[in-house]
Amino acid sequence: MELDSALTIPPTPPRNLFPLTWVNLSGNLILAYQSLGVVYGDLSTSPLYVYTSTLIGNLEDHQNEEAIFGACSLIFWTLTLIPLCKYVFILLAADDNGEGGTFALYSLLCRHANFSLLPNQQASDEELSAYRYGPSTHSNVSLLKRFLEKQKRPRTGLLIVVLFGSSMVIGDGVLTSAIAVMSSLPGLQYSGKKLTKGALLLLACVILISLFALQHIGTHKVAFMFAPIVMLWLISIFCVGLYNIIHWNPKVVSAIYPYYIIKFFRETGRDGWISLGGILLSITGTEAMYADLGHFTAVSIRLAFVFAIYPCLVVQYMGQAAFLSRNLHSIPNSFFESIPDPVFWPIFVVATLSAVVGSQATITATFSVIKQCQALGCFPRVKIVHTSKHIYGQIYIPEINWMLMILTLSITIGFQDTTLIGNAYGLATATLMFITTFLVALVITFVWQKSIWISGMFLLFFGIIEGAYLSAALMKVPQGGWVPLVLSFIFMMIMYIWHYGMRLKYNFDMHNKVPLQWLLGLGPSLGIVRVPGIGLIYTELATGIPAIFSHFVTNLPAFHKVLVFICVKSVPVPYVSSDERFVVGRVCPRPYRMYRCIVRYGYKDIQRDDGDFENQLIQSLAEFIHMEAGEPEFCSSEGSFDGRMMVTRLSSIQSGSTIIATEIEDCSESSSVQSSKSSALLSLRSVYDDENPPVRKQHIRFHLPANRIMDSVIQEELMDLIVAKEAGFAYIMGHSYVKARRSSSCFKKFVIDVGYTFLRKNCRGPSVDLNIPHINLIEVGMIYYV
């Protein structure tokens, strides 16, 4: 199957790579201001708990000025090397057409090398013109690429790494909310109002429940208050940090020299190395700079970090170190005790609000990761609510939201200690950063087409730094570090079991396709009565005829005059242009009136239920018939046909005159259904929803232009298409049951018969996920023995 190269559109620049010019500087400054509340809420609130988590525990015997200066130096260089050097200057350039995150890196690799195991991403028809790159210019890279493409195990390992990283993001969403809210409340103890530990825990639970209960209204309705809160918070911590430096110990500025790091490890030894897990908390939330890249521009995120986040955090950490060097007894509650008394309450209120803002950012990032995993076939179907009609990515997933709330409350009530939660949070952060470094090293080699030596130096430099933090965090597995490992393992198993079951089901369809010779032998009538109407047969196959079609034809005496095999594909790109969304071709010669349409969506595209899909499909089919007639070598004769497919561009359809679309009065969905029912077949399993009222939508009527001369055969085919459209649509889908063969191993039987079956029964149905009207739906039962 091939795409017609003449129909590709010129590449469009990624929407995230705007040059920093005077024309758009003001726009980038506005985006930089807005990013403070969405991207940097978590990172900016880390001073609440970093010193406490670092200096309590293994370093209780080393609490002196030299150790505090060494911890300050470690924090400074950690902020400088990882968020500033790695993320701001390197990683933000590795965007996927403006999108960031673990799956963005994976989709980049899958497009530039055949690393994907997802069956719906390996057909040649997904080569979108806006995402094509030239071949590698390095021979050693080409050899490595060919070797990895031929080996299944490395590709399987890469997918597992990506799934594990995505699972760690979900774990971050649980732990961030818990530690942020818990760390903002101990200030009440210092304020003179001695609340009991149970009262603080109850207050934290109330805040967390309120936070998750407000998710359904959408982040766009509360985003206006996010940026001012974080901006006020940054100003507050900068001023308090500067005051503490001047008032308590100005010599803390010398802590930027790496000599203090050497001295720190010389005096603390193994205890100092284990304390790196606490230092790691100073960069928690850094991954949001890359994961939320699609909401802003790389320039705006860089501006916000370099000129606001970085200097404010550095001054605050130095100020806390200056205060602690003179007040060692204040380490258990270092941040709030370092605040001067006259401004304590205002800063306490701002700290609590900022902690909630930081939690919101990670919850939203979790929703985005789940949507990406689902779009690429690695997560069960869940309900996705788009809370904004204008901004991509602002979504709400009810099932995930309440699951996160239950997990967060469980962590908060179970641990009741920010140090233990911090240990878990640090391990999740270190693991995710290490995975990101590994994937970026592959991107440098296979996407940017740089030398393997450059990629190796990048991996070696940042891998050693992050590996040290990861090793220290792993030492705290018994003290709470096991939480992200357990959560990630559970979510990764859910993802992999779902992906494994979907892949086996797809392979079964591929090996049980209906032979084309059998279909051609039936003749244009297919040996049954062809009634008016259009039958849309949904299948996961991009080529061939699915087995459900033969099952349907052999059990029913009639079928629709026009048949279209619909394959909805989620391709490894963030967005698919409307001009490249529909790929149309024939399944059989022209008299059969059987077509195939591949509908392509990116992993961040919104499949809106606007009722316009049927009209766009008719226009695409008509454009295909017209384009096919204009290319003699592509045309199909009465007895033969060419199975190639063509991209139909809606922009050319709207400007052309193949068929004319006329909007008429509004009509309810139920009236169009009645015309469909007149030509519908006896369903094997009819579905009707009496509770949902009829949906009002625009009715469009098509007709041929009277002033255009065209071939009689083409005109007849177009008229058949228009008449069938007026008769109505019927949606045919397979209702599949996947079971393991009797000869399968016990492990495979457990995974398929128990794990995958449980997930399939408790997730959204494919018809609901594809916004198919229930009253038009015909489902064909099929059992897959895999």
C-alpha atoms as one frame of an Amber mdcrd trajectory, in Angstrom:
protein
   0.000   0.000   0.000   1.471   3.348  -1.016   0.641   6.992  -0.723   0.514
   9.106  -3.815   3.619  11.254  -3.597   2.042  13.961  -5.708  -0.481  14.682
  -3.007   1.875  15.440  -0.129   1.842  18.923   1.257   5.024  20.840   2.055
   6.391  20.394   5.564   5.112  22.870   8.107   7.405  24.154  10.830   6.715
  22.844  14.324   4.334  25.180  16.088   6.630  25.341  19.083   9.809  26.585
  17.460   9.114  30.318  17.078  12.274  32.393  16.631  12.916  34.989  19.296
  12.361  38.191  17.324  10.988  41.577  18.325   7.736  40.676  16.569   6.872
  37.770  18.865   8.922  38.752  21.922   5.854  40.152  23.659   3.937  36.934
  22.957   6.743  34.830  24.392   6.903  37.035  27.483   3.160  36.539  28.060
   3.554  32.784  27.643   6.536  32.836  29.999   4.374  34.540  32.623   1.581
  31.988  32.157   4.021  29.082  32.339   4.892  30.029  35.907   1.601  28.641
  37.156   1.373  25.573  34.934   4.956  24.383  34.512   6.875  25.629  37.543
   4.422  25.223  40.403   6.046  22.017  41.630   9.671  23.056  41.089   9.221
  26.422  42.825   7.735  24.870  45.994  10.638  22.462  46.584  12.321  24.784
  49.162   9.540  23.750  51.548  11.074  20.344  52.196  14.563  19.948  50.641
  16.768  20.815  53.633  14.524  18.910  56.038  14.626  15.753  53.910  18.395
  16.059  53.384  19.683  16.853  56.878  17.339  14.668  58.948  18.157  10.982
  59.140  21.639   9.893  58.098  23.153  13.362  58.602  21.888  13.936  62.139
  25.441  13.397  63.394  26.851  15.860  60.844  24.610  18.883  61.381  27.142
  21.724  61.312  27.938  24.741  59.204  30.270  22.868  56.861  27.656  20.207
  56.116  24.999  22.855  55.476  27.309  24.740  53.113  28.083  21.471  51.319
  24.381  20.705  50.925  23.830  24.230  49.577  26.644  23.756  47.055  25.153
  20.426  45.941  21.747  22.062  45.449  23.266  24.925  43.443  25.170  22.686
  41.044  22.258  20.255  40.734  19.982  23.132  39.673  22.639  24.376  37.281
  23.552  21.113  35.551  20.202  19.323  35.236  17.348  21.855  34.864  19.460
  24.616  33.312  22.000  22.803  31.138  20.169  19.580  30.311  16.533  20.615
  30.087  16.652  24.309  29.111  19.512  24.173  26.610  19.297  20.607  25.250
  16.067  18.737  25.963  13.662  21.516  24.961  15.115  21.247  21.450  14.094
  17.561  21.231  10.422  18.314  20.699   7.986  16.284  18.621   6.446  19.010
  16.473   6.082  21.149  19.573   5.225  18.361  22.029   7.343  16.987  24.854
   7.340  14.054  27.232   8.437  10.433  27.281   6.056   9.382  24.512   7.123
  12.340  22.382  10.694  11.000  22.418   9.408   7.497  21.661   7.317   8.712
  18.720  10.334  10.556  17.320  12.354   7.345  17.427   9.530   5.294  15.892
   9.237   7.675  12.943  12.940   7.766  12.193  13.575   4.087  12.781  11.335
   1.051  12.834  11.466   0.682  16.619   7.750   0.441  17.208   6.007  -2.778
  18.216   2.576  -1.215  17.881   0.983  -2.872  14.837  -1.076   0.124  13.844
   2.069   2.219  13.368   4.056   0.134  10.946   2.135   0.572   7.709   3.636
   2.822   5.075   0.460   4.837   4.777   1.273   6.805   7.924   4.281   8.623
   6.451   2.938  12.132   6.839   4.647  14.748   4.728   5.048  17.207   7.584
   7.153  14.727   9.544   9.602  13.291   7.028  13.336  13.484   7.454  16.233
  12.475   5.305  18.297   9.326   5.743  21.162   9.174   8.175  24.505  10.493
   6.918  26.629   8.472   9.346  27.450   4.929   8.310  27.907   3.723  11.881
  24.476   5.121  12.777  22.914   3.350   9.781  24.473   0.037  10.800  23.250
   0.396  14.382  19.810   1.402  13.162  19.469  -1.623  10.873  20.672  -3.930
  13.617  18.126  -2.637  16.139  15.292  -2.725  13.608  15.881  -6.404  12.901
  16.053  -7.424  16.559  12.730  -7.689  18.378  14.142  -7.872  21.895  15.781
  -4.402  21.870  12.554  -2.898  20.536  10.572  -4.697  23.238  13.017  -3.432
  25.854  12.654   0.118  24.527   8.865  -0.073  24.814   9.124  -1.393  28.385
  11.458   1.486  29.299   9.000   4.005  27.841   6.054   2.414  29.646   8.015
   2.388  32.900   8.855   6.070  32.471   5.219   6.914  31.774   4.218   4.949
  34.862   6.684   6.995  36.902   4.937  10.167  35.676   1.663   8.782  37.057
   3.450   8.010  40.331   4.675  11.610  40.384   1.062  12.765  40.137   0.270
  10.824  43.318   3.355  11.768  45.336   3.530  15.438  44.337   0.069  16.206
  45.681   0.795  14.401  48.944   4.193  15.950  49.701   3.274  19.451  48.508
   0.185  19.746  50.726   1.785  17.971  53.705   4.891  20.192  53.599   2.860
  23.421  53.529   0.932  22.723  56.756   3.669  22.347  59.456   3.886  26.126
  59.515   0.747  26.076  61.636   2.747  24.400  64.406   5.316  27.185  64.420
   2.682  29.931  64.339   1.788  29.363  67.975  -1.425  27.441  67.301  -0.339
  23.976  68.350  -2.563  21.703  66.285  -2.443  17.999  66.874  -0.972  15.696
  64.267  -4.421  14.273  63.604  -5.836  17.746  62.961  -3.072  18.522  60.463
  -3.699  15.210  58.727  -7.443  15.904  58.527  -6.784  19.371  57.106  -4.408
  17.910  54.485  -7.050  15.355  53.449  -9.696  18.075  53.111  -7.394  20.128
  50.876  -6.566  17.095  48.719 -10.207  16.080  48.318 -11.116  19.649  47.350
  -8.268  19.737  44.846  -9.380  16.581  43.038 -13.074  17.505  43.271 -12.394
  20.710  41.317 -10.638  18.985  38.416 -13.825  18.547  36.393 -14.234  22.294
  35.833 -11.042  22.376  33.773  -7.701  24.037  34.322  -8.554  26.910  31.978
 -11.100  28.302  34.462  -8.583  28.586  37.291  -5.410  29.151  35.257  -5.699
  32.933  35.619  -4.968  32.691  39.336  -2.095  30.230  38.956   0.539  32.533
  37.489  -0.049  35.411  39.980   0.190  32.992  42.910   3.500  31.526  41.726
   4.820  34.977  40.845   3.969  36.212  44.340   5.559  33.083  45.786   8.782
  33.609  43.828   9.012  37.237  44.955   8.402  36.150  48.557  11.069  33.431
  48.657  13.563  35.692  46.869  13.089  38.493  49.384  13.176  36.142  52.394
  16.280  34.399  51.028  18.061  37.694  50.400  17.157  38.907  53.908  18.492
  35.718  55.506  21.760  35.905  53.541  22.399  39.481  54.667  21.124  39.083
  58.219  22.466  35.675  59.233  25.575  34.653  57.253  26.718  36.447  54.064
  29.568  33.938  53.721  27.052  31.422  52.333  27.585  32.931  48.890  30.941
  31.149  48.772  29.043  27.822  48.789  28.859  27.974  44.989  32.459  26.734
  44.868  32.596  22.950  44.253  35.234  22.691  46.979  32.423  22.506  49.543
  31.001  19.429  47.781  34.322  17.612  48.102  34.584  18.644  51.726  30.977
  17.544  52.348  31.569  13.989  51.108  34.966  13.814  52.867  33.325  14.491
  56.235  30.013  12.656  55.803  31.135   9.669  53.705  28.448   7.093  53.019
  25.843   9.086  54.955  26.423  12.047  52.657  26.011   9.884  49.605  22.665
   8.550  50.881  21.548  12.138  51.593  21.681  12.833  47.837  18.121  11.530
  47.779  17.109  14.662  49.681  19.187  16.941  47.428  17.328  15.413  44.481
  14.068  16.925  45.751  15.390  20.365  44.765  14.739  19.521  41.102  11.424
  17.695  41.431   9.036  19.066  38.849  11.805  19.648  36.322  10.293  17.036
  34.015   7.209  19.272  33.704   9.356  21.741  31.751   9.531  19.169  28.968
   6.240  17.324  29.476   4.169  20.549  29.270   6.082  21.859  26.267   3.014
  21.567  24.017   1.131  24.224  25.970   3.804  26.897  25.499   6.890  27.598
  23.414  10.437  26.522  24.137  11.501  30.177  24.208   8.884  31.108  26.809
   9.838  28.205  29.083  13.509  29.139  28.785  12.800  32.797  29.593  10.737
  31.900  32.660  13.379  29.580  34.076  16.491  31.651  33.363  15.134  35.027
  34.515  12.642  34.037  37.249  12.795  30.467  38.557  16.553  29.907  38.664
  17.660  33.112  40.456  14.779  32.985  42.967  15.469  29.363  43.898  19.223
  29.899  44.212  18.783  32.911  46.504  16.171  31.076  48.614  18.330  27.971
  49.103  21.307  30.146  50.045  19.127  32.099  52.466  17.915  28.931  54.181
  21.508  27.688  54.423  22.572  31.003  55.995  19.729  30.769  58.530  20.411
  27.114  59.391  24.140  27.719  59.833  23.247  29.907  62.830  20.117  27.987
  63.937  20.857  24.260  63.739  17.876  23.429  65.964  15.497  24.693  63.240
  16.356  21.990  60.691  13.109  19.969  61.210  11.046  22.995  60.086  13.687
  25.011  58.291  11.604  26.960  55.781   8.873  28.343  58.021  11.233  29.129
  60.906  13.469  31.090  58.524  10.607  33.462  57.691  10.711  36.744  59.650
   7.770  37.035  62.054   6.157  40.169  60.518   5.572  38.433  57.160   4.976
  34.892  58.400   1.228  34.635  57.824   1.146  36.160  54.311   3.950  33.854
  53.179   2.276  30.874  54.850  -0.928  31.511  52.873   1.008  31.953  49.628
   3.010  28.761  50.347  -0.188  26.739  50.818  -1.722  28.101  47.617   1.508
  27.477  45.705   1.586  23.874  46.919  -1.917  23.372  45.524  -0.828  24.936
  42.229   2.146  22.570  42.051  -0.163  19.610  42.619  -2.443  20.792  39.838
   0.421  20.827  37.336   1.352  17.188  37.933  -2.286  16.035  37.890  -2.753
  17.691  34.502   0.482  16.116  33.249  -0.828  12.708  34.368  -3.990  13.209
  32.322  -1.887  14.083  29.247   0.316  10.993  29.670  -2.719   8.702  29.982
  -4.208  10.171  26.807  -0.966   9.659  24.896  -0.664   6.067  26.125  -4.261
   5.345  25.131  -3.825   6.896  21.683  -0.789   4.701  21.001  -2.557   1.527
  22.141  -0.821   1.186  25.517  -3.650   1.932  27.930  -7.269   0.758  28.221
  -9.911   3.091  26.822 -11.078   5.660  29.391 -13.394   8.636  29.193 -11.556
  11.800  28.153 -13.343  15.113  28.676 -11.932  18.112  26.821 -12.401  21.078
  29.141 -11.462  23.727  26.589 -12.678  24.215  23.050  -9.684  26.333  22.094
  -6.614  24.955  23.925  -5.262  21.514  23.087  -4.264  19.276  25.934  -6.584
  20.656  28.608  -8.416  17.450  29.445 -10.048  15.710  32.380 -10.238  11.943
  32.892 -12.771  11.077  35.636 -11.581   7.514  36.294  -7.928   8.542  36.584
  -8.796  11.582  38.707 -10.621   9.598  41.386  -8.007   6.861  41.289  -5.280
   9.464  41.900  -7.300  10.911  44.767  -7.653   7.524  46.470  -3.941   6.763
  46.029  -2.900  10.217  47.265  -5.095   9.979  50.364  -3.723   6.499  51.036
  -0.126   7.758  50.842  -0.902  10.777  53.020  -2.710   8.799  55.722  -0.329
   5.851  55.556   2.955   7.779  55.894   1.984  11.033  57.680   5.616  12.112
  57.238   7.087  14.321  54.521  10.498  12.642  54.888   9.130   9.212  53.935
   7.031  10.677  51.129  10.117  12.610  49.999  12.096   9.384  49.749   9.443
   7.944  47.456   9.208  11.162  45.447  12.971  11.371  44.992  13.188   7.843
  43.601  10.404   8.544  41.095  12.119  11.751  39.961  15.573  10.152  39.597
  14.231   7.190  37.636  12.247   9.380  35.249  15.223  11.679  34.606  17.530
   8.741  33.939  15.043   7.261  31.433  14.708  10.645  29.722  18.497  10.930
  29.406  18.658   7.487  27.801  15.914   8.319  25.282  17.465  11.695  24.423
  20.772   9.950  23.716  18.944   7.783  21.163  17.287  10.887  19.686  20.681
  12.566  19.277  21.865   9.557  17.265  18.823   8.553  15.198  16.833  11.813
  14.900  19.418  14.567  15.000  21.806  12.230  13.136  24.828  13.190  15.206
  27.818  11.000  15.844  27.509   8.136  18.277  30.413   9.675  20.195  28.395
  12.860  20.871  25.446  10.790  22.022  27.746   8.678  24.190  29.312  11.739
  25.858  25.855  13.145  26.625  24.723   9.826  28.102  27.957   9.388  30.073
  28.017  12.904  31.554  24.400  13.189  32.660  24.101   9.451  33.270  26.861
   9.562  35.900  25.254  12.530  37.680  21.728  11.134  37.627  23.000   7.630
  38.300  24.547   8.864  41.555  21.229  10.363  42.616  19.372   7.230  41.536
  21.698   4.959  43.494  21.211   7.102  46.595  17.446   7.075  46.153  17.467
   3.290  45.800  19.081   3.026  49.224  15.874   4.514  50.644  13.577   1.891
  49.177  12.762   0.441  52.642  12.026   3.977  53.947   9.228   4.786  51.525
  11.103   4.420  48.244   9.164   1.256  47.448   5.983   3.238  46.782   6.816
   4.559  43.274   8.266   1.172  42.324   5.032  -0.599  43.278   2.828   2.023
  41.611   4.942   2.023  38.452   4.970  -1.769  38.294   1.173  -1.915  38.575
   0.587   0.712  35.893   3.269  -0.734  33.636   1.678  -4.189  33.866  -1.703
  -2.684  32.965  -0.158  -0.955  29.959   1.816  -3.950  28.769  -1.030  -6.457
  29.216  -3.353  -4.204  27.240  -0.749  -3.670  24.531   0.044  -7.403  24.413
  -3.623  -8.369  24.053  -4.226  -5.753  21.352  -1.156  -6.925  19.441  -2.267
 -10.586  19.535  -5.746  -9.588  18.407  -4.297  -7.599  15.512  -2.053 -10.489
  14.477  -5.092 -12.801  14.506  -6.917 -10.406  12.174  -3.892 -10.240   9.895
  -3.681 -14.047   9.564  -7.422 -14.536   9.072  -8.149 -11.954   6.406 -10.759
 -12.785   3.773  -9.101 -13.796   0.463  -9.727 -11.229  -2.229 -10.290 -13.997
  -4.808 -13.234 -15.275  -2.774 -14.794 -11.842  -2.751 -14.233 -11.283  -6.468
 -15.781 -14.678  -7.182 -19.068 -13.555  -5.622 -19.477 -10.796  -8.208 -20.543
  -7.165  -7.699 -23.704  -8.234  -5.876 -21.651 -10.361  -3.427 -24.253 -13.084
  -3.902 -26.739 -11.182  -1.738 -29.202  -8.307  -2.075 -27.561  -4.863  -2.131
 -29.938  -2.405  -0.461 -29.662   1.430  -0.455 -27.447   2.952   2.175 -23.817
   3.079   3.293 -22.300   0.447   5.543 -19.257   1.567   7.544 -17.294  -1.496
   8.628 -14.795  -0.648  11.363 -11.594  -2.650  11.413  -8.071  -2.333  12.770
  -6.596  -3.592   9.485  -5.074  -1.032   7.157  -4.939  -3.671   4.398  -7.126
  -6.626   3.523 -10.684  -7.549   4.467 -11.470  -8.460   8.098 -12.951 -11.805
   9.049 -16.097 -10.190  10.470 -17.153  -9.249   6.937 -17.361 -12.856   5.751
 -19.113 -13.776   8.997 -21.650 -11.041   8.331 -22.211 -11.853   4.658 -22.701
 -15.583   5.277 -25.316 -14.969   7.987 -27.403 -12.158   6.510 -29.220 -12.043
   3.148 -28.560  -8.355   2.352 -25.940  -5.681   2.578 -25.608  -2.010   1.741
 -25.048  -0.702  -1.781 -21.911   1.184  -0.714 -19.414  -0.370   1.702 -16.550
   1.490   3.343 -13.960  -0.230   5.519 -12.942   2.313   8.170  -9.577   2.023
   9.934  -9.053   4.641  12.656  -5.333   4.942  13.326  -3.435   6.786  16.031
  -0.078   7.557  14.462   3.073   8.493  16.414   2.831  12.231  15.763   1.153
  14.829  17.995  -1.249  16.236  15.397  -2.404  15.271  11.910  -3.413  18.047
   9.532  -6.991  17.865   8.212  -5.495  17.819   4.703  -3.831  14.481   5.476
  -6.384  12.902   7.774  -8.256  10.773   5.193  -6.537   8.163   3.033  -8.979
   6.569   0.564  -8.711   3.627  -1.817 -10.686   0.772  -3.359 -11.094  -2.715
  -1.976 -12.592  -4.170  -5.161 -13.170  -2.979  -8.739 -15.527  -0.067  -9.334
 -18.805  -2.009  -9.822 -18.510  -3.448  -6.296 -18.759   0.035  -4.694 -16.405
  -1.047  -1.916 -13.865   1.410  -0.520 -11.322   1.674   2.258 -10.729   4.813
   4.320  -7.930   5.209   6.845  -8.666   8.015   9.302  -5.503   9.178  11.038
  -5.237  11.004  14.355  -2.177  12.145  16.273  -1.721  11.120  19.877  -2.796
  14.610  21.004  -5.555  15.160  18.439  -9.081  15.702  19.682 -11.700  13.416
  18.153 -14.682  15.695  18.606 -18.245  14.403  18.447 -19.419  17.192  16.126
 -21.480  15.004  13.768 -19.441  16.068  10.732 -17.541  12.808  10.177 -20.121
  11.347   7.761 -20.112  14.469   5.574 -16.316  14.617   5.491 -16.216  10.929
   4.559 -18.609  11.442   1.639 -16.582  14.398   0.418 -13.364  12.387   0.669
 -14.840   9.461  -1.274 -16.111  11.811  -3.981 -12.747  13.524  -4.234 -11.035
  10.154  -4.506 -13.337   9.117  -7.384 -12.598  12.393  -9.155  -8.821  12.201
  -8.570  -8.711   8.580  -9.656 -10.430   9.437 -12.944  -7.794  12.077 -13.659
  -4.902   9.573 -13.532  -5.131   6.881 -16.244  -2.464   4.663 -14.689  -4.383
   4.755 -11.428  -7.847   4.139 -12.797  -9.573   0.827 -12.262 -11.263  -0.987
 -15.077 -14.420  -3.019 -14.829 -12.572  -6.208 -14.030  -9.385  -5.101 -12.323
  -8.264  -2.438  -9.916  -5.184  -0.925  -8.339  -5.103  -1.273  -4.556  -3.133
   1.922  -3.985  -4.578   4.646  -1.799  -4.651   8.424  -2.047  -4.691  11.264
   0.455  -7.825  13.377  -0.009  -7.369  16.956   1.078 -10.454  18.646   2.499
  -9.171  22.064   1.474  -9.227  21.043  -2.188 -12.647  19.465  -1.678 -14.093
  22.683  -0.353 -12.642  24.704  -3.214 -13.415  22.156  -5.930 -16.683  21.213
  -7.593 -16.710  17.399  -7.579 -19.928  17.457  -5.581 -21.837  20.356  -4.079
 -22.823  20.377  -0.410 -25.887  22.347   0.660 -26.861  22.921   4.267 -30.563
  22.557   4.982 -32.608  22.980   8.133 -31.493  21.501  11.427 -32.744  18.019
  12.055 -32.435  15.681  14.963 -30.300  12.613  14.833 -33.399  10.461  15.237
 -34.825  11.587  11.866 -31.682  10.610  10.016 -31.731   7.336  11.843 -35.172
   6.518  10.473 -33.866   6.739   6.913 -30.959   4.573   7.951 -33.273   2.015
   9.470 -35.147   1.667   6.186 -31.997   0.258   4.657 -30.493  -1.274   7.748
 -29.987  -4.944   8.127 -31.212  -7.282  10.797 -28.628  -6.658  13.512 -26.955
  -9.422  15.394 -26.794  -7.232  18.451 -28.672  -3.934  18.332 -27.858  -1.222
  20.811 -30.202   1.609  21.712 -29.947   4.274  24.369 -33.394   5.494  25.416
 -32.019   7.880  28.015 -30.084  10.104  25.604 -32.226  12.705  23.829 -31.847
  13.287  20.078 -28.823  15.385  19.160 -29.407  18.451  17.007 -27.006  18.747
  14.090 -26.700  20.294  10.658 -28.027  18.174   7.799 -26.046  18.494   4.559
 -27.393  17.391   1.203 -25.031  16.625  -1.695 -25.734  16.883  -5.425 -23.736
  16.951  -8.653 -22.951  20.264 -10.343 -25.235  20.800 -13.329 -22.676  22.717
 -15.404 -19.894  20.136 -15.267 -19.260  17.483 -17.923 -17.900  14.188 -16.636
 -17.633  10.594 -17.737 -20.887   8.654 -17.452 -19.236   5.919 -15.355 -17.881
   8.483 -12.890 -21.207  10.289 -12.782 -23.057   7.057 -12.085 -20.675   6.191
  -9.230 -21.038   9.635  -7.689 -24.825   9.442  -7.960 -24.804   6.045  -6.251
 -22.740   7.573  -3.453 -25.119  10.518  -3.021 -28.235   8.320  -3.090 -26.684
   5.938  -0.573 -25.835   8.847   1.700 -29.441  10.042   1.659 -30.605   6.518
   2.510 -28.519   6.575   5.680 -25.526   5.050   7.435 -25.069   1.873   9.424
 -21.981   1.236  11.577 -20.727  -2.367  11.698 -18.207  -3.354  14.362 -16.828
  -6.594  15.708 -17.705  -7.478  19.291 -14.631  -9.535  20.053 -13.800 -11.982
  22.816 -10.087 -12.794  23.071  -9.125 -16.141  24.582  -5.824 -18.002  24.803
  -5.477 -21.287  22.923  -5.609 -24.492  24.916  -2.001 -25.181  23.985  -0.843
 -21.854  25.438   1.298 -21.651  28.557  -0.287 -21.053  31.943   1.258 -17.577
  32.072  -0.243 -16.598  28.711  -3.640 -17.985  29.728  -3.535 -15.891  32.902
  -2.491 -12.739  31.037  -5.122 -13.078  28.281  -8.024 -14.876  29.953  -7.777
 -12.997  33.250  -5.762  -9.799  32.856  -6.720  -8.634  29.369 -10.335  -9.835
  29.727 -10.721  -7.907  32.988  -9.356  -4.723  31.407 -11.547  -5.103  28.307
 -14.725  -5.603  30.336 -14.049  -2.602  32.575 -12.925  -0.056  29.980 -14.971
   1.988  27.523 -16.339   0.186  24.516 -14.838   0.984  21.104 -18.166   2.320
  19.818 -18.354   4.825  22.666 -14.714   5.769  22.213 -15.286   6.440  18.497
 -18.486   8.448  19.128 -20.618   6.045  17.093 -24.388   6.610  17.541 -25.780
   3.564  19.351 -29.010   3.400  17.368 -27.035   2.994  14.111 -24.680   0.367
  15.504 -24.558  -3.265  14.398 -22.140  -5.501  16.305 -20.902  -8.875  15.087
 -19.758 -11.326  17.725 -16.307 -12.871  17.177 -14.088 -15.105  19.317 -10.328
 -14.747  18.894  -8.216 -17.732  19.917  -4.702 -16.312  20.159
